[in-house]
Amino acid sequence: MQVHPHTRPRRAGRLAGAAVALAALLGLAGLTGPGAHAADNPYERGPAPTTSSIEAARGPYAVSQTSVSSLLVTGFGGGTIYYPTTTGDGTFGAVAISPGFTAYESSISWLGPRLASQGFVVFTIDTLTTLDQPDSRGRQLLAALDYLTQRSSVRGRVDSSRLGVMGHSMGGGGSLEAAKSRPALQAAIPLTPWNTDKTWPELRTPTLVIGADGDTIAPVATHSEPFYSSLPSGLDRAYLELNGATHFTPNSSNTTIAKYSISWLKRFIDNDTRYEQFLCPLPRPSATIEEYRGNCPHTG
């Protein structure tokens, strides 16, 4: 029987197509674990988290840092940028952190490498003066983020659409002010915050308020608790009250603050639902947690 000249190439083409389809199928089958998540969420960074990984003093990323002189910036007092050294994972979300009244960047510097090693660009700042009030510190946090994303030497590593703010004491009050002024922020974490404004119904940024049961400078009854309670009920929000802690607990390395800050930033700056397990169901009182409130599941 004579074989038509086009038969063999057509059959070979069909066989090649089937091989490609099979390879694609096998490839899809291999996308399990973090890889599959990463395909769904391009902002996920780092391996799947565990309790030990978010409580560790350092996360999976090696960290570099660069100093920013106050002489080279406007609107804030300079600071230090901490960032993952790798360029292989694309851009990262970023967070600016303000110190409190009479304090310097050194008082919150421990958060820089700790958060950056989990996959963020972190800018711990000095304020224009140590006496700046919360509204000024809020503006300075935003000025720092603008510098970070537009002029800094690491701007190419930062996703300018995924930003957050943190701050201690009056810097914590400033983080609320920043979120009020810029609703596009993805996360805010006030640490034992102080502010004369007690109500924040206008906030649209997912906010984790961290208070301390032994705080006599910004007592939770007149600061952290009303701040949290005044946030919109439909907002992704939480209130963590540290047990056996003082107003100055955020000024030194603290595993509980780090654990829940990392989880909050990952969940809302990176949309990384792998961290939801540490926030919902709500953490229960423990040796380090006096109380935890919030709304679950999160919607952001």
Order of alpha helices (4+ residues) and beta strands (2+ residues): alpha-alpha-alpha-beta-beta-beta-alpha-beta-alpha-beta-alpha-beta-beta-alpha-beta-alpha-beta
